[in-house]
Amino acid sequence: MLFLWPWAVMAQVCGDAPANAPLPGISLQEVAAGFDKPVHLTHAGDGSGRLFVVEQGGVVRIIKNGKVPEAPFLDIRSRVSSGGEKGLLSIAFHPRYRENGEFYVNYTRGRMLLETIVSRFKRGSRGLADPGSEEILLRIRQPFPNHNGGQLQFGPDGYLYIGMGDGGAANDPLGHGQDITTLLGALLRIDVDNQEVGRSYAIPPDNPFLGRTHGRGEIWAYGLRNPWRFSFDARDGRLFLADVGQDRVEEINIVRRGGNYGWAVMEGDRCLRQGTRCRRAGFEMPIFTYPHPEGFSVTGGYVYRGRSMPELCGVYVFADYVSGVISGLRLRGGRVARYGVLRKSGYRISSFGEDEARELYVAAHRGGRIFKIIPRPVQ
């Protein structure tokens, strides 16, 4: 696999702590506040030290040295249909953003005819976005207003990954999760640096369904309900994806090429229809699940690879939106060796994010606040 992480600091990642080491407690240090329903945050990989916060209504704001400039980085509220699970849902900067000024957003638009839009924008003057530079790459029809997925992330291979929910309602009524002829209920992977006839992007040659008469070439993995947040381990490139459950269980997966993650035959590691048997052959099982009412909506995070908390190195950090609990998984050989609660935050955590040094942040959706994860003070 070719690693193309931007900026020199990206190679400076910490190694795993021992698998049997206890999980540390954490604290949350407020970085900035006053945001309107923040749903995503990230950096540009350009050495500027800025954080970019996505507000659900259609605005991207900047945090620079703990301050939020009045002028937003991007404002496309007039194009975005927001509310519930809809809105401007994420931003991803090109690995060579410092040179080419390109970034990508995922948002929903329309009311009677709702669709997911994946677009490319370009940097304009004063280091801000040019809202007139939009080039739409993908339009994906959404039959219901929920389960829109919405995560964009560049992988270490330089390709853009796109999380798509099953289209909404309950029990996947249109069968999208197990249908590889639709882009819903799947993790997509596209090449934004090249184009093919009829597309503003290309399909990577090793995508699993490319060239098949049955199946969409953009699909990397499928069988997903609502992959709200996913990320790559900066040390080895593993793809961690949290899929939001329905009535019984929340799940975390390590996603592999062509994998089928079971929805809507399975909910996590359980048969969707209680009291019946289902065939599990051919499905990838989650590496971790937790039941309702322990939590009700998983928010996927990151494997910590920063330098300020060595005892957290190699731990996959995630949260539950409803309970506000931040938890961690320490893995050994792809299996969970240790699980524990890192902090009961009291916030509706909509997303995690990283800065250029791989330190972790969380977004409090209802509170409109951004926090940095720091060590818990010694008592």
C-alpha positions in Angstrom: 0.0 0.0 0.0 1.3 3.5 -0.9 1.2 6.0 2.0 0.5 9.5 0.9 -0.3 11.3 4.2 0.4 15.1 3.8 2.9 17.1 5.8 6.1 15.7 7.4 4.6 15.4 10.8 2.2 12.7 9.6 5.1 10.1 9.6 5.8 10.8 13.3 3.2 8.5 14.8 3.5 6.8 18.2 3.7 3.0 18.5 1.2 0.8 20.4 1.4 0.6 24.1 1.4 -3.0 25.5 -1.9 -4.7 24.7 -2.4 -5.5 28.4 -1.7 -2.0 29.6 -4.6 -0.3 31.4 -6.6 2.4 29.5 -6.0 5.9 30.7 -8.6 8.4 31.8 -8.8 11.6 29.7 -9.9 15.2 30.2 -11.5 17.6 27.7 -10.0 21.0 27.3 -12.2 23.5 25.5 -10.6 25.0 22.4 -13.4 27.1 21.0 -17.2 27.6 21.4 -20.2 29.3 19.8 -20.6 26.9 16.8 -24.0 26.1 15.4 -24.4 22.3 15.5 -20.8 21.2 14.6 -20.7 17.7 13.0 -17.1 17.3 11.8 -13.6 18.8 12.3 -10.3 18.2 10.7 -7.1 19.9 9.5 -5.9 20.8 6.0 -2.4 19.2 6.2 -0.9 22.4 5.0 1.2 23.3 8.0 -1.0 26.2 9.0 -2.1 24.8 12.3 -5.7 25.6 11.6 -8.7 23.4 12.5 -11.8 23.4 10.3 -15.2 22.9 11.9 -18.2 21.9 9.8 -21.5 23.3 10.9 -24.5 21.2 9.9 -26.4 24.1 8.4 -23.8 24.6 5.7 -20.8 26.6 7.0 -17.2 25.7 7.6 -15.4 27.8 10.2 -11.7 28.0 11.1 -10.1 27.8 14.5 -6.6 29.4 14.6 -4.7 29.6 17.8 -7.9 29.1 19.8 -9.8 32.0 18.0 -12.6 31.7 15.4 -12.3 34.4 12.7 -15.5 36.1 11.8 -15.2 35.2 8.1 -16.1 31.6 7.5 -13.9 29.3 5.3 -17.0 28.3 3.3 -20.6 29.2 3.4 -23.0 27.2 1.2 -26.1 27.4 3.4 -28.2 28.3 0.4 -27.4 25.0 -1.2 -27.8 22.7 1.8 -30.9 21.0 3.1 -30.3 20.6 6.8 -32.1 19.2 9.9 -32.3 15.8 11.6 -29.5 13.8 9.9 -29.3 16.0 6.9 -26.9 18.9 6.2 -23.3 19.7 5.4 -21.8 16.6 6.9 -18.0 16.6 6.4 -15.0 18.1 4.6 -11.8 16.4 3.3 -8.7 18.3 2.1 -6.7 16.9 -0.8 -3.4 15.3 0.3 -1.7 18.0 -1.8 -4.0 20.8 -0.6 -1.1 23.2 0.1 -0.1 23.0 -3.6 -3.5 22.5 -5.4 -6.0 24.2 -3.1 -8.6 21.5 -3.6 -11.0 20.1 -1.0 -14.2 18.1 -0.9 -17.5 18.3 0.9 -20.5 16.0 1.4 -23.9 17.5 1.9 -27.6 16.9 1.3 -29.8 19.1 -0.8 -33.4 19.2 -1.9 -36.7 18.6 0.0 -39.1 16.7 -2.2 -36.2 15.0 -4.0 -33.4 14.6 -1.5 -29.9 13.8 -2.7 -26.4 13.5 -1.4 -23.9 15.7 -3.1 -20.1 15.1 -3.1 -18.4 18.2 -4.5 -14.9 19.6 -5.1 -14.1 23.2 -4.3 -11.0 25.3 -4.6 -9.2 27.7 -2.4 -9.8 31.3 -3.2 -8.3 34.5 -1.8 -7.0 35.1 1.7 -6.8 31.4 2.3 -10.6 31.0 2.2 -12.7 28.8 -0.1 -14.1 30.0 -3.4 -17.8 29.1 -3.2 -18.2 29.6 -6.9 -15.7 26.9 -7.7 -18.0 24.0 -6.9 -17.7 20.9 -9.2 -20.2 18.2 -8.4 -18.7 14.7 -8.5 -21.5 12.6 -7.3 -25.3 13.0 -7.0 -26.9 10.1 -5.0 -30.7 10.0 -4.6 -31.8 9.6 -1.0 -35.3 7.9 -0.7 -35.7 8.9 3.0 -34.3 11.8 5.1 -32.1 9.7 7.4 -29.1 7.4 7.2 -27.2 9.7 5.0 -23.7 8.6 6.1 -21.7 11.7 5.2 -18.1 11.0 6.0 -15.3 11.9 3.5 -11.7 10.9 4.1 -8.7 10.5 2.0 -7.0 7.1 2.5 -3.2 6.5 2.7 -3.5 5.4 -0.9 -4.5 8.9 -2.0 -8.1 7.9 -2.9 -11.3 9.5 -1.5 -13.5 7.3 0.6 -17.2 8.1 1.0 -19.5 6.7 3.6 -23.1 6.1 2.4 -26.0 5.0 4.6 -28.7 2.6 3.4 -31.1 5.4 2.4 -33.1 5.5 5.6 -36.4 4.4 7.2 -36.2 1.2 9.3 -35.1 -2.3 8.4 -33.7 -1.2 5.0 -37.0 -1.4 3.2 -35.5 -1.1 -0.3 -32.8 -3.7 0.4 -29.9 -1.4 -0.4 -27.5 -2.9 2.2 -27.1 -6.1 0.2 -27.5 -4.6 -3.2 -24.2 -3.8 -5.0 -26.0 -2.1 -7.9 -26.7 0.9 -5.7 -24.2 3.3 -4.0 -26.3 3.3 -0.9 -25.4 1.2 2.1 -21.8 1.1 1.1 -18.3 2.6 1.5 -17.2 4.1 -1.8 -13.7 4.7 -3.1 -12.9 7.0 -6.0 -9.9 8.6 -7.7 -10.4 12.4 -7.7 -7.1 13.1 -9.6 -8.3 11.4 -12.8 -11.4 11.4 -14.9 -13.2 8.8 -17.1 -15.7 9.4 -19.8 -19.0 10.6 -18.3 -17.5 11.1 -14.8 -15.5 13.9 -13.0 -13.5 11.1 -11.3 -12.1 7.7 -12.0 -12.6 4.3 -10.4 -9.4 2.9 -8.9 -8.3 -0.3 -10.8 -8.3 -2.5 -7.7 -11.9 -1.6 -6.6 -13.5 -5.0 -6.0 -16.6 -4.7 -8.3 -14.9 -2.8 -11.2 -15.6 -4.5 -14.5 -18.4 -6.7 -13.3 -21.6 -6.7 -15.2 -23.5 -6.7 -11.8 -22.3 -4.1 -9.3 -21.1 -0.5 -9.1 -17.3 0.0 -9.5 -17.2 2.8 -6.9 -18.0 0.3 -4.0 -15.2 -0.7 -1.7 -17.3 -2.5 0.9 -21.0 -2.8 1.6 -23.7 -4.2 3.9 -23.7 -0.9 6.0 -26.6 0.8 7.7 -25.3 4.2 8.5 -21.5 4.6 8.6 -21.6 8.1 10.2 -17.8 8.2 10.9 -14.7 6.2 9.9 -11.0 6.8 9.9 -7.6 5.3 9.0 -4.9 4.2 11.5 -2.0 6.5 10.6 0.5 3.8 11.5 -0.7 0.9 9.3 -3.6 2.2 7.2 -6.3 0.0 8.8 -9.8 1.4 8.2 -12.0 1.6 11.3 -15.7 2.2 10.7 -18.5 2.7 13.2 -21.9 1.7 11.9 -24.9 3.1 13.7 -27.3 0.4 14.9 -31.1 0.2 14.8 -32.8 -1.3 17.9 -30.3 -3.6 19.6 -26.6 -3.1 19.0 -23.9 -0.6 17.9 -20.9 -1.9 16.0 -17.3 -1.1 15.1 -15.6 -2.8 12.1 -12.2 -3.0 10.5 -13.2 -2.7 6.8 -11.5 -4.7 4.1 -11.7 -4.6 0.3 -14.9 -6.1 -0.9 -16.2 -6.9 2.6 -19.9 -7.5 3.3 -20.8 -6.2 6.8 -24.1 -7.9 7.0 -26.9 -5.2 7.1 -29.8 -5.8 6.8 -29.4 -9.5 7.5 -27.3 -8.7 10.6 -27.4 -5.9 13.1 -23.9 -6.0 14.4 -23.2 -9.6 15.3 -26.9 -10.5 15.7 -29.6 -11.6 13.4 -31.8 -8.6 12.6 -35.0 -10.5 13.0 -35.1 -11.7 16.6 -36.2 -15.3 17.2 -35.0 -16.4 13.7 -31.8 -18.0 12.5 -29.8 -16.2 9.8 -26.9 -17.4 7.7 -23.7 -15.6 8.7 -21.5 -17.1 6.0 -19.9 -14.5 3.8 -20.4 -11.7 6.3 -17.6 -9.8 8.0 -18.3 -9.7 11.8 -17.6 -6.5 13.8 -14.5 -6.3 16.0 -16.6 -4.8 18.8 -20.3 -4.3 19.6 -22.2 -2.8 22.6 -25.9 -3.3 23.3 -28.7 -0.9 23.8 -29.4 0.7 26.3 -25.6 1.0 27.1 -25.7 3.4 24.2 -27.8 4.1 21.2 -25.7 5.8 18.5 -22.0 5.1 18.0 -19.8 8.0 16.9 -16.6 6.6 15.3 -13.3 8.1 16.2 -9.6 7.5 15.6 -6.7 5.3 16.7 -4.7 7.7 18.8 -1.3 8.4 17.2 -0.3 11.7 18.9 2.7 12.3 21.1 1.3 13.9 24.2 -0.4 10.8 25.7 1.9 7.7 25.2 -0.4 5.5 27.3 -3.2 6.1 24.8 -1.1 5.2 21.8 -2.7 2.5 19.6 -6.1 2.9 21.3 -9.1 3.3 19.1 -11.1 6.2 20.7 -14.9 6.4 20.0 -18.1 7.7 21.7 -21.8 7.2 21.9 -23.8 10.3 20.8 -26.7 9.6 23.2 -24.9 8.6 26.4 -21.9 10.9 25.9 -19.5 8.2 27.0 -16.0 8.2 25.4 -14.5 4.7 25.2 -11.4 3.1 24.0 -10.3 -0.2 22.4 -6.8 -1.7 22.6 -6.3 -4.3 19.9 -3.9 -7.2 19.5 -3.8 -9.1 16.2 -7.0 -7.4 15.0 -9.0 -8.4 18.1 -10.0 -6.4 21.1 -7.6 -7.0 24.0 -9.0 -4.4 26.3 -12.1 -2.1 26.4 -12.9 0.6 28.8 -14.6 3.9 29.5 -12.2 6.9 29.1 -14.6 9.6 30.2 -18.3 10.3 30.7 -18.4 13.6 28.9 -22.0 14.7 29.3 -22.1 16.0 25.7 -23.7 14.8 22.5 -20.5 14.0 20.6 -21.1 14.2 16.9 -17.5 13.7 15.7 -13.9 13.3 16.5 -11.1 15.0 14.6 -7.3 15.3 14.4 -4.9 18.2 14.2 -1.6 18.0 12.2 0.2 16.5 15.2 -2.4 13.7 15.4 -3.9 15.0 18.7 -7.6 14.3 19.1 -10.6 16.6 19.4 -14.3 16.1 19.9 -17.3 18.2 18.7 -20.2 18.7 21.1 -23.2 18.9 18.7 -25.8 20.6 20.9 -23.4 22.6 22.9 -21.5 24.0 19.9 -18.2 23.5 21.6 -14.9 21.9 20.4 -12.7 20.1 23.0 -9.2 18.7 22.8 -8.5 15.4 24.5 -5.8 15.8 27.1 -4.4 13.6 29.9 -6.5 13.4 33.1 -4.8 15.3 35.8 -3.0 13.3 38.5 -5.2 13.2 41.6 
